[in-house]
């Protein structure tokens, strides 16, 4: 009888351990989208004759982690232990922006890094908040950040685009959370690129007016 109880206890422990491994498996999520060149404002007859480098975005220290952040109030955050970013947001967004720019062929050349020559312009920015709001009544994806275009030589900022967006999502679904943030990043990157193109077009128009 004792052996039977011992066997049953061991079986229960094994089952519990199996369930624990299944429930607490670490999962990785991506900020990712496939840019499609369909915005007429970004479809140029020829690329802008400039070299552009996109560098990693700055990020507020408390968000500089591969662990996804849950915010419970204005003064309380926590880290999901088993839900991680596959690539940190400040790197992922810079990578996506290069893909976005090159999908439209906006510039003569756009890369993440130049080794043998300097670019003409640099794109960077800052991520202030990238998180998931959690409460009993409300769950949302939240992204607050800024895109910037700088003159590489003078370091003067030429174009900026800031956003602070909060999108309600189903509770507990991290895949939807990552998808919503990816969609927001795509939409706002497109708005920023429209501003960039308009700035270059204005510069060209002003130059043409002066030379007449």
MDTraj code that builds the backbone (N, CA, C; nanometers):
import mdtraj as md
import numpy as np

residues = "UNK UNK UNK UNK UNK UNK UNK UNK UNK UNK UNK UNK UNK UNK UNK UNK UNK UNK UNK UNK UNK UNK UNK UNK UNK UNK UNK UNK UNK UNK UNK UNK UNK UNK UNK UNK UNK UNK UNK UNK UNK UNK UNK UNK UNK UNK UNK UNK UNK UNK UNK UNK UNK UNK UNK UNK UNK UNK UNK UNK UNK UNK UNK UNK UNK UNK UNK UNK UNK UNK UNK UNK UNK UNK UNK UNK UNK UNK UNK UNK UNK UNK UNK UNK UNK UNK UNK UNK UNK UNK UNK UNK UNK UNK UNK UNK UNK UNK UNK UNK UNK UNK UNK UNK UNK UNK UNK UNK UNK UNK UNK UNK UNK UNK UNK UNK UNK UNK UNK UNK UNK UNK UNK UNK UNK UNK UNK UNK UNK UNK UNK UNK UNK UNK UNK UNK UNK UNK UNK UNK UNK UNK UNK UNK UNK UNK UNK UNK UNK UNK UNK UNK UNK UNK UNK UNK UNK UNK UNK UNK UNK UNK UNK UNK UNK UNK UNK UNK UNK UNK UNK UNK UNK UNK UNK UNK UNK UNK UNK UNK UNK UNK UNK UNK UNK UNK UNK UNK UNK UNK UNK UNK UNK UNK UNK UNK UNK UNK UNK UNK UNK UNK UNK UNK UNK UNK UNK UNK UNK UNK UNK UNK".split()
xyz = np.array([
    [0.0824, -0.1198, 0.0000],
    [0.0000, 0.0000, 0.0000],
    [0.0868, 0.1263, 0.0000],
    [0.1958, 0.1246, 0.0816],
    [0.2851, 0.2403, 0.0882],
    [0.3479, 0.2667, -0.0480],
    [0.3883, 0.1564, -0.1153],
    [0.4489, 0.1716, -0.2469],
    [0.3501, 0.2311, -0.3468],
    [0.2211, 0.1911, -0.3338],
    [0.1199, 0.2441, -0.4246],
    [0.1035, 0.3936, -0.4055],
    [0.0980, 0.4379, -0.2779],
    [0.0867, 0.5813, -0.2494],
    [0.2089, 0.6577, -0.2998],
    [0.3268, 0.5966, -0.2788],
    [0.4496, 0.6619, -0.3234],
    [0.4510, 0.6770, -0.4752],
    [0.4062, 0.5726, -0.5460],
    [0.4026, 0.5772, -0.6919],
    [0.3045, 0.6836, -0.7404],
    [0.1896, 0.6894, -0.6729],
    [0.0893, 0.7896, -0.7099],
    [0.1415, 0.9307, -0.6880],
    [0.2121, 0.9495, -0.5755],
    [0.2678, 1.0821, -0.5455],
    [0.3713, 1.1235, -0.6490],
    [0.4569, 1.0310, -0.6867],
    [0.5588, 1.0595, -0.7867],
    [0.4961, 1.0939, -0.9215],
    [0.3875, 1.0202, -0.9552],
    [0.3177, 1.0473, -1.0804],
    [0.2581, 1.1872, -1.0795],
    [0.1997, 1.2264, -0.9661],
    [0.1406, 1.3607, -0.9557],
    [0.2474, 1.4686, -0.9699],
    [0.3626, 1.4468, -0.9050],
    [0.4715, 1.5432, -0.9146],
    [0.5189, 1.5567, -1.0584],
    [0.5322, 1.4417, -1.1273],
    [0.5768, 1.4435, -1.2666],
    [0.4785, 1.5180, -1.3549],
    [0.3467, 1.4953, -1.3317],
    [0.2451, 1.5643, -1.4101],
    [0.2482, 1.7145, -1.3858],
    [0.2668, 1.7530, -1.2582],
    [0.2731, 1.8949, -1.2253],
    [0.3931, 1.9616, -1.2890],
    [0.5071, 1.8911, -1.2874],
    [0.6258, 1.9462, -1.3499],
    [0.6073, 1.9621, -1.5002],
    [0.5384, 1.8642, -1.5613],
    [0.5105, 1.8723, -1.7043],
    [0.4214, 1.9892, -1.7373],
    [0.3184, 2.0104, -1.6545],
    [0.2277, 2.1234, -1.6754],
    [0.3008, 2.2562, -1.6585],
    [0.3907, 2.2611, -1.5588],
    [0.4652, 2.3846, -1.5353],
    [0.5509, 2.4207, -1.6549],
    [0.6159, 2.3184, -1.7124],
    [0.6987, 2.3454, -1.8289],
    [0.6151, 2.3953, -1.9454],
    [0.4946, 2.3439, -1.9591],
    [0.4090, 2.3837, -2.0694],
    [0.3559, 2.5261, -2.0505],
    [0.3162, 2.5595, -1.9278],
    [0.2574, 2.6886, -1.8999],
    [0.3625, 2.7999, -1.9060],
    [0.4836, 2.7735, -1.8576],
    [0.5842, 2.8775, -1.8423],
    [0.6938, 2.8721, -1.9484],
    [0.6592, 2.8259, -2.0673],
    [0.7545, 2.8281, -2.1784],
    [0.7801, 2.9725, -2.2210],
    [0.9056, 3.0091, -2.2358],
    [0.9405, 3.1435, -2.2807],
    [0.9027, 3.1615, -2.4271],
    [0.8379, 3.2726, -2.4568],
    [0.7973, 3.3033, -2.5938],
    [0.8566, 3.4359, -2.6368],
    [0.8912, 3.4440, -2.7651],
    [0.9572, 3.5619, -2.8192],
    [0.8669, 3.6279, -2.9234],
    [0.8650, 3.7618, -2.9211],
    [0.7764, 3.8376, -3.0091],
    [0.8558, 3.9397, -3.0884],
    [0.8061, 3.9707, -3.2070],
    [0.8754, 4.0597, -3.2992],
    [0.7935, 4.1830, -3.3322],
    [0.8610, 4.2968, -3.3409],
    [0.8057, 4.4125, -3.4113],
    [0.8450, 4.3931, -3.5568],
    [0.7468, 4.3670, -3.6414],
    [0.7792, 4.3316, -3.7792],
    [0.6613, 4.3626, -3.8705],
    [0.6925, 4.4121, -3.9906],
    [0.5907, 4.4294, -4.0939],
    [0.6600, 4.4278, -4.2289],
    [0.5821, 4.4053, -4.3331],
    [0.6344, 4.4055, -4.4690],
    [0.5860, 4.5325, -4.5395],
    [0.6759, 4.6278, -4.5590],
    [0.6335, 4.7543, -4.6236],
    [0.5900, 4.7313, -4.7677],
    [0.4774, 4.7904, -4.8039],
    [0.4250, 4.7821, -4.9401],
    [0.4220, 4.9229, -4.9982],
    [0.4874, 4.9402, -5.1122],
    [0.5000, 5.0732, -5.1727],
    [0.3714, 5.1099, -5.2472],
    [0.2762, 5.1701, -5.1753],
    [0.1485, 5.2065, -5.2368],
    [0.1038, 5.3492, -5.2039],
    [0.1806, 5.4183, -5.1210],
    [0.1468, 5.5568, -5.0864],
    [0.1932, 5.6482, -5.1995],
    [0.1012, 5.7142, -5.2656],
    [0.1341, 5.7968, -5.3822],
    [0.2294, 5.9107, -5.3466],
    [0.2240, 5.9585, -5.2225],
    [0.3123, 6.0667, -5.1820],
    [0.4582, 6.0226, -5.1718],
    [0.4796, 5.8916, -5.1695],
    [0.6152, 5.8385, -5.1573],
    [0.6632, 5.7698, -5.2849],
    [0.5807, 5.7723, -5.3869],
    [0.6196, 5.7118, -5.5149],
    [0.6831, 5.8195, -5.6022],
    [0.8149, 5.8261, -5.6019],
    [0.8887, 5.9317, -5.6713],
    [0.9329, 5.8864, -5.8095],
    [0.9469, 5.9829, -5.8996],
    [0.9949, 5.9503, -6.0341],
    [1.1378, 5.8981, -6.0303],
    [1.2189, 5.9536, -5.9410],
    [1.3556, 5.9053, -5.9231],
    [1.3942, 5.9246, -5.7765],
    [1.4860, 5.8426, -5.7253],
    [1.5262, 5.8549, -5.5847],
    [1.5899, 5.9902, -5.5550],
    [1.5743, 6.0353, -5.4325],
    [1.6423, 6.1567, -5.3867],
    [1.7922, 6.1278, -5.3832],
    [1.8703, 6.2178, -5.4398],
    [2.0134, 6.1934, -5.4593],
    [2.0921, 6.2174, -5.3292],
    [2.0615, 6.1383, -5.2280],
    [2.1280, 6.1502, -5.0975],
    [2.1512, 6.0103, -5.0391],
    [2.2540, 6.0019, -4.9543],
    [2.2806, 5.8796, -4.8787],
    [2.2276, 5.8986, -4.7368],
    [2.1514, 5.8017, -4.6882],
    [2.0883, 5.8139, -4.5559],
    [2.1245, 5.6929, -4.4706],
    [2.1677, 5.7221, -4.3501],
    [2.1987, 5.6158, -4.2537],
    [2.0923, 5.6138, -4.1448],
    [2.0428, 5.4963, -4.1113],
    [1.9458, 5.4806, -4.0025],
    [2.0164, 5.4117, -3.8868],
    [2.0249, 5.4797, -3.7742],
    [2.0954, 5.4252, -3.6580],
    [1.9939, 5.3759, -3.5551],
    [2.0433, 5.2982, -3.4583],
    [1.9552, 5.2509, -3.3517],
    [1.8898, 5.3690, -3.2806],
    [1.7641, 5.3555, -3.2496],
    [1.6934, 5.4610, -3.1782],
    [1.7378, 5.4632, -3.0315],
    [1.7323, 5.5815, -2.9727],
    [1.7532, 5.5903, -2.8278],
    [1.6288, 5.5337, -2.7583],
    [1.6454, 5.4931, -2.6349],
    [1.5309, 5.4404, -2.5605],
    [1.5477, 5.4751, -2.4129],
    [1.4379, 5.5094, -2.3475],
    [1.4410, 5.5398, -2.2046],
    [1.4951, 5.4185, -2.1286],
    [1.5801, 5.4430, -2.0293],
    [1.6530, 5.3348, -1.9626],
    [1.5618, 5.2247, -1.9086],
    [1.4493, 5.2603, -1.8509],
    [1.3614, 5.1590, -1.7912],
    [1.2992, 5.0667, -1.8956],
    [1.3058, 5.1064, -2.0249],
    [1.2502, 5.0234, -2.1319],
    [1.3598, 4.9533, -2.2128],
    [1.4845, 4.9762, -2.1753],
    [1.5967, 4.9190, -2.2488],
    [1.6210, 4.7749, -2.2039],
    [1.5340, 4.6860, -2.2510],
    [1.5394, 4.5457, -2.2117],
    [1.4719, 4.4621, -2.3192],
    [1.5071, 4.3354, -2.3253],
    [1.4348, 4.2460, -2.4167],
    [1.3090, 4.1900, -2.3502],
    [1.2857, 4.2225, -2.2246],
    [1.1646, 4.1791, -2.1551],
    [1.0531, 4.2797, -2.1804],
    [0.9371, 4.2311, -2.2175],
    [0.8219, 4.3175, -2.2463],
    [0.7668, 4.3735, -2.1160],
    [0.7316, 4.5004, -2.1204],
    [0.6879, 4.5702, -1.9992],
    [0.5360, 4.5743, -1.9908],
    [0.4863, 4.5486, -1.8714],
    [0.3440, 4.5655, -1.8403],
    [0.3307, 4.6862, -1.7483],
    [0.2426, 4.7780, -1.7840],
    [0.2177, 4.8949, -1.6996],
    [0.0816, 4.8799, -1.6320],
    [0.0815, 4.8988, -1.4997],
    [-0.0412, 4.8833, -1.4223],
    [-0.0980, 5.0170, -1.3754],
    [-0.0129, 5.1181, -1.3687],
    [-0.0582, 5.2519, -1.3315],
    [0.0497, 5.3503, -1.3739],
    [0.0280, 5.4775, -1.3431],
    [0.1257, 5.5796, -1.3805],
    [0.2615, 5.5563, -1.3164],
    [0.2629, 5.4890, -1.2018],
    [0.3863, 5.4741, -1.1253],
    [0.4251, 5.3280, -1.1012],
    [0.3604, 5.2359, -1.1712],
    [0.3933, 5.0942, -1.1499],
    [0.4069, 5.0208, -1.2826],
    [0.5240, 4.9615, -1.3019],
    [0.5452, 4.8742, -1.4170],
    [0.6014, 4.7418, -1.3689],
    [0.5945, 4.6431, -1.4557],
    [0.6530, 4.5126, -1.4254],
    [0.7028, 4.4535, -1.5565],
    [0.7838, 4.3503, -1.5475],
    [0.8355, 4.2827, -1.6651],
    [0.7730, 4.1456, -1.6766],
    [0.7238, 4.1110, -1.7974],
    [0.6782, 3.9750, -1.8202],
    [0.7998, 3.8827, -1.8166],
    [0.7934, 3.7802, -1.7361],
    [0.9091, 3.6930, -1.7185],
    [0.9299, 3.6013, -1.8379],
    [0.8214, 3.5589, -1.9007],
    [0.8312, 3.4589, -2.0066],
    [0.7874, 3.5123, -2.1431],
    [0.7690, 3.6441, -2.1546],
    [0.7364, 3.7067, -2.2830],
    [0.8444, 3.8087, -2.3139],
    [0.9243, 3.7801, -2.4162],
    [1.0413, 3.8609, -2.4462],
    [1.0369, 3.9121, -2.5898],
    [1.1044, 4.0250, -2.6136],
    [1.1262, 4.0710, -2.7497],
    [1.2363, 3.9866, -2.8133],
    [1.2139, 3.9391, -2.9334],
    [1.3181, 3.8660, -3.0051],
    [1.4320, 3.9613, -3.0423],
    [1.3962, 4.0849, -3.0771],
    [1.4924, 4.1919, -3.1054],
    [1.4457, 4.3145, -3.0280],
    [1.5354, 4.3806, -2.9592],
    [1.4953, 4.4980, -2.8810],
    [1.4324, 4.6040, -2.9716],
    [1.3293, 4.6739, -2.9234],
    [1.2539, 4.7671, -3.0086],
    [1.3389, 4.8738, -3.0768],
    [1.4395, 4.9276, -3.0080],
    [1.5201, 5.0349, -3.0668],
    [1.6021, 4.9859, -3.1865],
    [1.6308, 4.8563, -3.1909],
    [1.7011, 4.7976, -3.3053],
    [1.6011, 4.7566, -3.4126],
    [1.4922, 4.6932, -3.3703],
    [1.3916, 4.6431, -3.4643],
    [1.3317, 4.7572, -3.5471],
    [1.3000, 4.8698, -3.4827],
    [1.2375, 4.9808, -3.5546],
    [1.3344, 5.0417, -3.6557],
    [1.4614, 5.0522, -3.6189],
    [1.5607, 5.1032, -3.7145],
    [1.5737, 5.0104, -3.8345],
    [1.5753, 4.8799, -3.8104],
    [1.5826, 4.7827, -3.9207],
    [1.4602, 4.7956, -4.0124],
    [1.3426, 4.8075, -3.9520],
    [1.2193, 4.8187, -4.0298],
    [1.2179, 4.9465, -4.1139],
    [1.2726, 5.0532, -4.0589],
    [1.2707, 5.1807, -4.1309],
    [1.3572, 5.1737, -4.2572],
    [1.4711, 5.1060, -4.2490],
    [1.5547, 5.0876, -4.3676],
    [1.4787, 5.0090, -4.4746],
    [1.4123, 4.9013, -4.4336],
    [1.3328, 4.8223, -4.5280],
    [1.2220, 4.9075, -4.5906],
    [1.1598, 4.9909, -4.5090],
    [1.0498, 5.0760, -4.5551],
    [1.0998, 5.1762, -4.6595],
    [1.2110, 5.2421, -4.6283],
    [1.2688, 5.3408, -4.7198],
    [1.3093, 5.2755, -4.8513],
    [1.3732, 5.1599, -4.8425],
    [1.4215, 5.0928, -4.9635],
    [1.3087, 5.0308, -5.0452],
    [1.1965, 4.9990, -4.9803],
    [1.0807, 4.9477, -5.0550],
    [1.0296, 5.0547, -5.1519],
    [1.0379, 5.1809, -5.1118],
    [0.9966, 5.2927, -5.1974],
    [1.1105, 5.3463, -5.2839],
    [1.2330, 5.3025, -5.2549],
    [1.3513, 5.3552, -5.3240],
    [1.3544, 5.5085, -5.3146],
    [1.3411, 5.5570, -5.1915],
    [1.3320, 5.7011, -5.1693],
    [1.4646, 5.7722, -5.1918],
    [1.5753, 5.7039, -5.1588],
    [1.7057, 5.7684, -5.1651],
    [1.8010, 5.6907, -5.2551],
    [1.9058, 5.7615, -5.2963],
    [2.0106, 5.6970, -5.3754],
    [2.0644, 5.5752, -5.3023],
    [2.0766, 5.5867, -5.1685],
    [2.1263, 5.4753, -5.0887],
    [2.0796, 5.4933, -4.9449],
    [2.0379, 5.3855, -4.8829],
    [1.9971, 5.3886, -4.7420],
    [2.0453, 5.2614, -4.6752],
    [2.1258, 5.2776, -4.5692],
    [2.1837, 5.1631, -4.4999],
    [2.1806, 5.1857, -4.3494],
    [2.2092, 5.0788, -4.2774],
    [2.2201, 5.0889, -4.1316],
    [2.3567, 5.1416, -4.0904],
    [2.4567, 5.1211, -4.1768],
    [2.5914, 5.1651, -4.1408],
    [2.6744, 5.1895, -4.2668],
    [2.7531, 5.2965, -4.2636],
    [2.8463, 5.3259, -4.3726],
    [2.9888, 5.3109, -4.3185],
    [3.0697, 5.2346, -4.3881],
    [3.2050, 5.2073, -4.3410],
    [3.3098, 5.2915, -4.4127],
    [3.2949, 5.3103, -4.5423],
    [3.3989, 5.3759, -4.6220],
    [3.3671, 5.5209, -4.6572],
    [3.2467, 5.5663, -4.6281],
    [3.2089, 5.7036, -4.6601],
    [3.1011, 5.7492, -4.5630],
    [3.0845, 5.8789, -4.5531],
    [2.9833, 5.9340, -4.4642],
    [2.8516, 5.9524, -4.5383],
    [2.7393, 5.9322, -4.4696],
    [2.6098, 5.9611, -4.5318],
    [2.5863, 6.1105, -4.5369],
    [2.4850, 6.1508, -4.6115],
    [2.4452, 6.2919, -4.6155],
    [2.3500, 6.3254, -4.5002],
    [2.2662, 6.2282, -4.4659],
    [2.1677, 6.2485, -4.3594],
    [2.1632, 6.1246, -4.2711],
    [2.1106, 6.1468, -4.1514],
    [2.0973, 6.0369, -4.0551],
    [1.9570, 6.0377, -3.9965],
    [1.8980, 5.9209, -3.9849],
    [1.7672, 5.9068, -3.9199],
    [1.7863, 5.8330, -3.7875],
    [1.7284, 5.8910, -3.6838],
    [1.7297, 5.8273, -3.5521],
    [1.6000, 5.8659, -3.4821],
    [1.6003, 5.8649, -3.3523],
    [1.4800, 5.9007, -3.2780],
    [1.4894, 5.8484, -3.1363],
    [1.3787, 5.8531, -3.0662],
    [1.3773, 5.8078, -2.9272],
    [1.2457, 5.7385, -2.8964],
    [1.2561, 5.6272, -2.8274],
    [1.1378, 5.5553, -2.7790],
    [1.1203, 5.5898, -2.6315],
    [1.0097, 5.6561, -2.6002],
    [0.9828, 5.6911, -2.4602],
    [0.9074, 5.5809, -2.3860],
    [0.8137, 5.5187, -2.4555],
    [0.7359, 5.4109, -2.3928],
    [0.6959, 5.3090, -2.4989],
    [0.7192, 5.1820, -2.4701],
    [0.6671, 5.0721, -2.5522],
    [0.6254, 4.9642, -2.4541],
    [0.4931, 4.9458, -2.4385],
    [0.4453, 4.8680, -2.3246],
    [0.3023, 4.8197, -2.3474],
    [0.2620, 4.7347, -2.2554],
    [0.1251, 4.6835, -2.2556],
    [0.0560, 4.7280, -2.1273],
    [-0.0527, 4.8055, -2.1422],
    [-0.1324, 4.8438, -2.0259],
    [-0.2121, 4.7229, -1.9773],
    [-0.2136, 4.7033, -1.8465],
    [-0.2880, 4.5924, -1.7882],
    [-0.3727, 4.6426, -1.6722],
    [-0.5038, 4.6170, -1.6786],
    [-0.5923, 4.6431, -1.5652],
    [-0.7122, 4.5497, -1.5770],
    [-0.7960, 4.5472, -1.4745],
    [-0.9142, 4.4606, -1.4780],
    [-1.0133, 4.5051, -1.5854],
    [-1.0173, 4.6343, -1.6127],
    [-1.1164, 4.6873, -1.7056],
    [-1.0623, 4.7126, -1.8465],
    [-0.9290, 4.7203, -1.8590],
    [-0.8751, 4.7742, -1.9836],
    [-0.7361, 4.7196, -2.0106],
    [-0.7128, 4.6770, -2.1361],
    [-0.5801, 4.6332, -2.1797],
    [-0.5509, 4.7001, -2.3139],
    [-0.4278, 4.7489, -2.3301],
    [-0.3952, 4.8215, -2.4530],
    [-0.2466, 4.8130, -2.4833],
    [-0.2141, 4.8271, -2.6118],
    [-0.0753, 4.8433, -2.6550],
    [-0.0458, 4.9922, -2.6622],
    [0.0698, 5.0322, -2.6104],
    [0.1028, 5.1740, -2.6033],
    [0.2425, 5.1984, -2.6600],
    [0.2525, 5.2920, -2.7532],
    [0.3812, 5.3300, -2.8104],
    [0.3916, 5.4815, -2.8138],
    [0.4956, 5.5325, -2.7495],
    [0.5248, 5.6757, -2.7515],
    [0.6689, 5.6915, -2.7976],
    [0.6893, 5.7621, -2.9087],
    [0.8245, 5.7731, -2.9633],
    [0.8331, 5.8910, -3.0601],
    [0.9540, 5.9087, -3.1158],
    [0.9780, 6.0183, -3.2093],
    [1.0771, 5.9721, -3.3158],
    [1.0508, 6.0112, -3.4423],
    [1.1434, 5.9907, -3.5537],
    [1.2105, 6.1244, -3.5858],
    [1.3396, 6.1213, -3.6189],
    [1.4120, 6.2443, -3.6524],
    [1.5012, 6.2235, -3.7742],
    [1.5063, 6.3249, -3.8594],
    [1.6025, 6.3296, -3.9700],
    [1.7025, 6.4404, -3.9409],
    [1.8331, 6.4070, -3.9428],
    [1.9388, 6.5031, -3.9152],
    [2.0297, 6.5195, -4.0362],
    [2.0800, 6.6400, -4.0537],
    [2.1903, 6.6624, -4.1450],
    [2.3149, 6.6006, -4.0806],
    [2.3813, 6.5124, -4.1516],
    [2.4919, 6.4386, -4.0899],
    [2.6080, 6.5303, -4.0523],
    [2.6385, 6.6283, -4.1357],
    [2.7537, 6.7151, -4.1116],
    [2.7279, 6.8152, -3.9996],
    [2.6170, 6.8847, -4.0079],
    [2.5885, 6.9903, -3.9102],
    [2.5186, 6.9390, -3.7847],
    [2.4592, 6.8194, -3.7931],
    [2.3809, 6.7612, -3.6832],
    [2.2522, 6.8390, -3.6560],
    [2.2127, 6.9248, -3.7489],
    [2.0867, 6.9985, -3.7350],
    [1.9690, 6.9064, -3.7679],
    [1.8660, 6.9157, -3.6857],
    [1.7463, 6.8347, -3.7122],
    [1.6619, 6.9027, -3.8182],
    [1.6276, 6.8276, -3.9218],
    [1.5524, 6.8825, -4.0338],
    [1.4044, 6.8443, -4.0304],
    [1.3758, 6.7229, -3.9881],
    [1.2366, 6.6741, -3.9845],
    [1.2178, 6.5945, -3.8566],
    [1.1015, 6.6112, -3.7949],
    [1.0693, 6.5304, -3.6780],
    [0.9232, 6.4867, -3.6838],
    [0.8959, 6.3735, -3.6240],
    [0.7585, 6.3230, -3.6184],
    [0.7405, 6.2483, -3.4863],
    [0.6512, 6.2993, -3.4016],
    [0.6270, 6.2391, -3.2701],
    [0.4906, 6.1724, -3.2670],
    [0.4793, 6.0692, -3.1870],
    [0.3514, 5.9982, -3.1730],
    [0.3346, 5.9486, -3.0306],
    [0.2100, 5.9347, -2.9907],
    [0.1745, 5.8773, -2.8605],
    [0.0413, 5.8069, -2.8793],
    [0.0473, 5.6763, -2.9086],
    [-0.0743, 5.6036, -2.9454],
    [-0.0997, 5.4868, -2.8509],
    [-0.2273, 5.4704, -2.8218],
    [-0.2717, 5.3644, -2.7302],
    [-0.3885, 5.2909, -2.7961],
    [-0.3715, 5.1609, -2.8218],
    [-0.4705, 5.0829, -2.8954],
    [-0.5254, 4.9718, -2.8052],
    [-0.6573, 4.9702, -2.7767],
    [-0.7138, 4.8614, -2.6959],
    [-0.6943, 4.7261, -2.7635],
    [-0.6631, 4.6238, -2.6854],
    [-0.6428, 4.4877, -2.7363],
    [-0.7067, 4.3876, -2.6422],
    [-0.7310, 4.2628, -2.6890],
    [-0.7845, 4.1594, -2.6001],
    [-0.6862, 4.1279, -2.4871],
    [-0.7377, 4.1044, -2.3689],
    [-0.6537, 4.0743, -2.2544],
    [-0.5733, 3.9475, -2.2764],
    [-0.4448, 3.9542, -2.2442],
    [-0.3614, 3.8341, -2.2390],
    [-0.3058, 3.7846, -2.3700],
    [-0.3422, 3.8438, -2.4822],
    [-0.2944, 3.7938, -2.6112],
    [-0.1713, 3.8729, -2.6542],
    [-0.0529, 3.8161, -2.6296],
    [0.0718, 3.8857, -2.6594],
    [0.0983, 3.8938, -2.8097],
    [0.0493, 3.7973, -2.8859],
    [0.0692, 3.8013, -3.0309],
    [-0.0027, 3.9210, -3.0916],
    [-0.1257, 3.9443, -3.0479],
    [-0.1998, 4.0617, -3.0954],
    [-0.1308, 4.1896, -3.0503],
    [-0.0794, 4.1907, -2.9284],
    [-0.0048, 4.3053, -2.8769],
    [0.1113, 4.3410, -2.9703],
    [0.1913, 4.2409, -3.0074],
    [0.3056, 4.2652, -3.0963],
    [0.2594, 4.3079, -3.2351],
    [0.1508, 4.2492, -3.2833],
    [0.0980, 4.2835, -3.4155],
    [0.0471, 4.4283, -3.4182],
    [-0.0236, 4.4687, -3.3151],
    [-0.0766, 4.6052, -3.3093],
    [0.0372, 4.7069, -3.3055],
    [0.1388, 4.6817, -3.2238],
    [0.2528, 4.7730, -3.2180],
    [0.3260, 4.7786, -3.3526],
    [0.3351, 4.6657, -3.4202],
    [0.3983, 4.6625, -3.5524],
    [0.3196, 4.7472, -3.6517],
    [0.1871, 4.7342, -3.6481],
    [0.1021, 4.8129, -3.7388],
    [0.1147, 4.9625, -3.7106],
    [0.1181, 4.9994, -3.5830],
    [0.1338, 5.1399, -3.5460],
    [0.2683, 5.1929, -3.5954],
    [0.3731, 5.1132, -3.5773],
    [0.5060, 5.1537, -3.6240],
    [0.5062, 5.1773, -3.7744],
    [0.4415, 5.0887, -3.8485],
    [0.4345, 5.1036, -3.9941],
    [0.3598, 5.2313, -4.0332],
    [0.2451, 5.2552, -3.9719],
    [0.1652, 5.3729, -4.0045],
    [0.2411, 5.5027, -3.9739],
    [0.3068, 5.5064, -3.8592],
    [0.3752, 5.6298, -3.8192],
    [0.5055, 5.6496, -3.8955],
    [0.5732, 5.5405, -3.9293],
    [0.6930, 5.5520, -4.0127],
    [0.6567, 5.6096, -4.1487],
    [0.5424, 5.5689, -4.2010],
    [0.4965, 5.6207, -4.3307],
    [0.4682, 5.7712, -4.3216],
    [0.4068, 5.8141, -4.2136],
    [0.3802, 5.9578, -4.1942],
    [0.5108, 6.0359, -4.1864],
    [0.6068, 5.9796, -4.1148],
    [0.7373, 6.0447, -4.1041],
    [0.8041, 6.0555, -4.2399],
    [0.8005, 5.9495, -4.3190],
    [0.8653, 5.9512, -4.4503],
    [0.7980, 6.0495, -4.5450],
    [0.6677, 6.0662, -4.5333],
    [0.5987, 6.1681, -4.6139],
    [0.6525, 6.3068, -4.5792],
    [0.6703, 6.3341, -4.4496],
    [0.7270, 6.4629, -4.4076],
    [0.8689, 6.4803, -4.4612],
    [0.9462, 6.3717, -4.4596],
    [1.0843, 6.3774, -4.5092],
    [1.0863, 6.4120, -4.6577],
    [1.0036, 6.3433, -4.7356],
    [0.9981, 6.3689, -4.8798],
    [0.9521, 6.5117, -4.9068],
    [0.8520, 6.5583, -4.8353],
    [0.8028, 6.6948, -4.8545],
    [0.9116, 6.7970, -4.8221],
    [0.9928, 6.7691, -4.7210],
    [1.1016, 6.8614, -4.6865],
    [1.2045, 6.8688, -4.7997],
    [1.2431, 6.7544, -4.8537],
    [1.3392, 6.7526, -4.9642],
    [1.2813, 6.8208, -5.0888],
    [1.1535, 6.7993, -5.1138],
    [1.0902, 6.8637, -5.2296],
    [1.0865, 7.0148, -5.2129],
    [1.0622, 7.0610, -5.0904],
    [1.0626, 7.2058, -5.0641],
    [1.2029, 7.2626, -5.0829],
    [1.3049, 7.1887, -5.0360],
    [1.4422, 7.2350, -5.0518],
    [1.4779, 7.2478, -5.1999],
    [1.4336, 7.1519, -5.2783],
    [1.4612, 7.1551, -5.4224],
    [1.3878, 7.2721, -5.4889],
    [1.2627, 7.2921, -5.4485],
    [1.1846, 7.4025, -5.5057],
    [1.2456, 7.5372, -5.4724],
    [1.2926, 7.5517, -5.3458],
    [1.3546, 7.6777, -5.3052],
    [1.4835, 7.7034, -5.3816],
    [1.5612, 7.5966, -5.4021],
    [1.6865, 7.6104, -5.4766],
    [1.6600, 7.6508, -5.6211],
    [1.5581, 7.5881, -5.6797],
    [1.5209, 7.6195, -5.8193],
    [1.4757, 7.7640, -5.8308],
    [1.4008, 7.8116, -5.7315],
    [1.3503, 7.9501, -5.7345],
    [1.4654, 8.0508, -5.7258],
    [1.5657, 8.0180, -5.6457],
    [1.6791, 8.1099, -5.6267],
    [1.7621, 8.1203, -5.7539],
    [1.7780, 8.0059, -5.8233],
    [1.8633, 8.0048, -5.9434],
    [1.7974, 8.0648, -6.0663],
    [1.6656, 8.0905, -6.0580],
    [1.5974, 8.1495, -6.1730],
    [1.6277, 8.2981, -6.1848],
])
top = md.Topology()
chain = top.add_chain()
for i, resn in enumerate(residues, 1):
    res = top.add_residue(resn, chain, resSeq=i)
    for name in ("N", "CA", "C"):
        top.add_atom(name, md.element.get_by_symbol(name[0]), res)
traj = md.Trajectory(xyz[None], top)
